[in-house]
């Protein structure tokens, strides 16, 4: 998977925000797996995956939920979604793929 940036985290948080809190980490893990598979596809075939994009978390997240605006950081459910993304990233990097 490509290097994860702040934009990737916020795009993933916006994509999982509408979900119930209990389902968010599982959804982020799915997005991470799709981004990883898309990056492997990109490296093998020299082009972006037709559904999951270029291998970035942002492309996988925007493919799941396009067109969501950036919420305010004062919104508790958005902060919980960001926390779910960060926790899933820690699990992913820790080898819990």
C-alpha positions as CSV (number, residue, x, y, z in Angstrom):
1,X,0.0,0.0,0.0
2,X,1.2,3.5,-0.7
3,X,2.4,5.7,2.1
4,X,-0.5,6.9,4.3
5,X,-1.0,10.7,4.6
6,X,-3.3,12.9,6.6
7,X,-5.6,13.2,3.7
8,X,-5.9,9.4,3.6
9,X,-6.9,9.3,7.3
10,X,-9.6,12.0,6.8
11,X,-11.0,10.4,3.7
12,X,-11.3,7.1,5.4
13,X,-12.9,8.7,8.4
14,X,-15.4,10.5,6.2
15,X,-16.2,7.1,4.5
16,X,-16.8,5.2,7.7
17,X,-18.5,8.0,9.7
18,X,-22.1,7.1,8.7
19,X,-21.5,3.5,10.0
20,X,-22.3,2.4,13.6
21,X,-19.3,2.9,15.8
22,X,-18.9,-0.9,16.3
23,X,-18.6,-1.4,12.5
24,X,-16.1,1.3,11.7
25,X,-12.8,-0.5,12.5
26,X,-13.9,-3.5,10.4
27,X,-14.8,-1.2,7.6
28,X,-11.4,0.6,7.8
29,X,-9.6,-2.8,7.7
30,X,-11.6,-3.6,4.5
31,X,-10.5,-0.3,3.0
32,X,-6.9,-1.0,4.0
33,X,-7.0,-4.4,2.4
34,X,-8.5,-2.9,-0.8
35,X,-5.8,-0.2,-0.9
36,X,-3.1,-2.8,-0.5
37,X,-4.6,-5.0,-3.2
38,X,-4.9,-2.0,-5.5
39,X,-1.3,-1.1,-5.0
40,X,-0.2,-4.6,-5.8
41,X,-2.3,-4.4,-9.0
42,X,-0.8,-1.0,-9.9
43,X,2.7,-2.3,-9.4
44,X,2.1,-5.5,-11.5
45,X,0.1,-3.9,-14.4
46,X,1.4,-0.4,-14.4
47,X,-2.1,1.2,-14.0
48,X,-4.6,2.0,-11.3
49,X,-7.1,-0.7,-10.2
50,X,-10.4,0.0,-12.0
51,X,-12.4,-0.1,-8.8
52,X,-10.1,0.6,-5.9
53,X,-7.8,3.2,-7.5
54,X,-4.1,3.8,-7.3
55,X,-3.3,1.9,-4.1
56,X,-3.8,4.8,-1.6
57,X,-6.2,4.6,1.3
58,X,-7.8,7.8,0.0
59,X,-8.6,6.3,-3.4
60,X,-10.2,3.2,-1.7
61,X,-12.2,5.4,0.7
62,X,-13.4,7.8,-2.0
63,X,-14.4,4.8,-4.1
64,X,-16.5,3.6,-1.2
65,X,-18.2,7.0,-0.4
66,X,-17.5,9.7,-3.0
67,X,-18.5,13.3,-2.4
68,X,-18.5,13.6,1.3
69,X,-17.4,17.0,2.6
70,X,-14.9,17.7,5.4
71,X,-16.8,17.8,8.8
72,X,-15.8,20.0,11.7
73,X,-13.4,18.6,14.2
74,X,-15.8,19.6,16.9
75,X,-18.2,16.9,15.8
76,X,-17.9,13.9,18.2
77,X,-18.9,11.3,15.7
78,X,-16.3,12.5,13.2
79,X,-13.6,12.4,15.9
80,X,-14.7,8.8,16.8
81,X,-14.4,7.9,13.1
82,X,-10.9,9.4,13.0
83,X,-10.0,7.4,16.1
84,X,-11.3,4.2,14.5
85,X,-9.1,4.8,11.4
86,X,-6.0,5.5,13.5
87,X,-6.6,2.4,15.7
88,X,-7.1,0.2,12.5
89,X,-3.9,1.7,11.1
90,X,-2.0,0.7,14.3
91,X,-3.4,-2.8,14.0
92,X,-2.5,-3.0,10.3
93,X,1.0,-1.8,10.8
94,X,1.4,-4.1,13.8
95,X,0.7,-7.1,11.5
96,X,-2.9,-7.9,12.3
97,X,-3.8,-8.0,8.6
